Amino acid sequence: MPYSKMIMSFRAARLIIAALLLAASVSIAQPVPRPATDVTITFPDGQTKKLSDYHGKVVAIAFISVSCPHCQHTTEILTKLQNELGARGFQALDVALDPDAKSSVPTFVSQFHPSFPVGFTADYPEVVKFLQLPSNQRPFYPLFSIVDRAGVIQFEATGRDQVLANEAAEEQNLRTEILKVLKERSKR
């Protein structure tokens, strides 16, 4: 093969690979708003709650891996936002999806001191249903949703989405999205 054709083939292959990578990095979140299905959360003390138990509050629920640095950063941000916005009806929740979450969540809580509940679920199919995740795509943590006071998902993002992926702007991005949903009450 002549050198010029080889270069053209290489460039074409690079374009195809770039297109495939871009397609793979597109958000896996499904259209919102949509009704939230229930998720059962188990806490380190053995108590369980359902997402629906928080009906009437604006809930930011982050599905995390306790060993994920990005998830840890998101937890630190949610702690600030819980302290700032909790009195206005905001509730943050972390739900660990790690296989060893029952034993790793207490260590995570003692290390990061979140000002909101952190639990876990072993019912991954329930999470898949809640997020409406395509079965053929690997999600990137954290998986983040904001549920309004009526139980409707108003916002979703994954660790790949710019809202969460840009750690320098993540706090402001999340604050903006949470405030939008908190303000909806005053419009009703």
Secondary structure, 3 states (H helix, E strand, C coil): CCHHHHHHHHHHHHHHHHHHHHHHHCCCCCCCCEECCCCEEECCCCCEEEHHHHCCCEEEEEEECCCCHHHHHHHHHHHHHHHHHHHHCEEEEEEECCCCHHHHHHHHHHHHCCCCCEEECCCHHHHHHHHCCCCCCCCCCCEEEEECCCCEEEEEEECCCHHHHCHHHHHHHHHHHHHHHHHHHHHC
